[in-house]
Amino acid sequence: MDPAERATRKSLPLSSSDVDHLAMLRASAAHREALSDLSGSAVPESSSEAALLHAVWEVGMKAVQDRVEEEGYAQMAEDRDTSRRKAVARRRRPPWADDE
């Protein structure tokens, strides 16, 4: 199925600060360029509010996914370190083994 066919429109409540930020994105070439770089999609001056919001959504989702992956990799590293320590401990001769 084509992604455009699955697209839906949702209501998004925006605070006055959010509206100001959206206006800044529309008016500022530097902000649009930064958003374009972060989203990986061109965000021209003629972009609709919906397109700007979608680009911000994409950047936010990427940040969330990056954080989840980062935490997952950290957990994998911790698990690996723990299992390595357990394996070394299993190979060590217990202190009481030398008692005669």
C-alpha positions as CSV (number, residue, x, y, z in Angstrom):
1,M,0.0,0.0,0.0
2,D,1.3,3.5,-0.9
3,P,2.2,5.5,2.2
4,A,0.2,8.4,0.9
5,E,-2.9,6.3,0.9
6,R,-2.4,5.5,4.6
7,A,-1.9,9.2,5.6
8,T,-4.4,10.6,8.0
9,R,-4.9,14.1,9.5
10,K,-4.8,14.5,13.2
11,S,-5.7,17.4,15.3
12,L,-2.7,18.9,17.1
13,P,-3.2,21.3,20.0
14,L,-0.6,24.1,19.8
15,S,0.3,26.5,22.6
16,S,0.9,30.2,21.7
17,S,4.6,29.3,22.1
18,D,4.2,26.5,19.6
19,V,2.6,28.8,17.1
20,D,5.4,31.3,17.6
21,H,8.0,28.6,16.9
22,L,6.1,27.5,13.8
23,A,6.1,31.1,12.5
24,M,9.8,31.3,13.2
25,L,10.4,28.1,11.2
26,R,8.4,29.5,8.3
27,A,10.1,33.0,8.4
28,S,13.7,32.0,9.2
29,A,15.9,30.5,6.5
30,A,18.4,29.4,9.1
31,H,15.7,27.5,11.0
32,R,14.3,25.9,7.9
33,E,17.8,24.8,6.8
34,A,18.5,23.3,10.2
35,L,15.1,21.5,10.1
36,S,15.9,20.3,6.6
37,D,19.3,18.9,7.7
38,L,17.8,17.2,10.7
39,S,14.8,15.8,8.9
40,G,16.6,14.8,5.8
41,S,13.9,16.5,3.6
42,A,13.9,19.9,2.0
43,V,11.8,22.4,3.9
44,P,11.2,25.3,1.5
45,E,9.8,28.7,2.5
46,S,6.6,27.8,0.8
47,S,6.0,24.8,3.0
48,S,2.6,24.5,4.5
49,E,2.0,24.4,8.2
50,A,1.3,20.7,7.9
51,A,4.6,20.1,6.1
52,L,6.5,22.0,8.8
53,L,4.8,20.1,11.6
54,H,5.5,16.8,9.8
55,A,9.2,17.7,9.5
56,V,9.3,18.5,13.2
57,W,7.5,15.3,13.9
58,E,10.1,13.3,11.9
59,V,13.0,15.0,13.7
60,G,11.4,14.2,17.1
61,M,10.7,10.6,16.2
62,K,14.3,10.2,15.0
63,A,15.5,11.6,18.3
64,V,13.2,9.2,20.2
65,Q,14.4,6.2,18.1
66,D,18.0,7.2,18.6
67,R,17.6,7.3,22.3
68,V,15.9,3.9,22.4
69,E,18.7,2.4,20.4
70,E,21.3,4.1,22.6
71,E,19.7,2.7,25.7
72,G,19.4,-0.7,24.1
73,Y,23.0,-0.8,23.1
74,A,24.0,0.3,26.6
75,Q,21.9,-2.5,28.1
76,M,23.5,-5.0,25.7
77,A,27.0,-3.9,26.7
78,E,26.1,-4.2,30.3
79,D,24.6,-7.7,29.8
80,R,27.7,-8.7,27.9
81,D,30.0,-7.4,30.6
82,T,28.0,-9.2,33.3
83,S,28.1,-12.5,31.4
84,R,31.8,-12.1,30.8
85,R,32.4,-11.6,34.5
86,K,30.3,-14.6,35.3
87,A,32.2,-16.7,32.8
88,V,35.6,-15.7,34.4
89,A,34.2,-16.4,37.9
90,R,33.2,-19.9,36.8
91,R,36.7,-20.6,35.6
92,R,38.4,-19.4,38.8
93,R,39.5,-22.0,41.2
94,P,37.6,-21.5,44.5
95,P,39.8,-20.4,47.4
96,W,38.7,-23.5,49.5
97,A,40.0,-25.9,46.7
98,D,43.6,-25.5,48.0
99,D,42.7,-26.4,51.6
100,E,44.1,-29.7,52.6
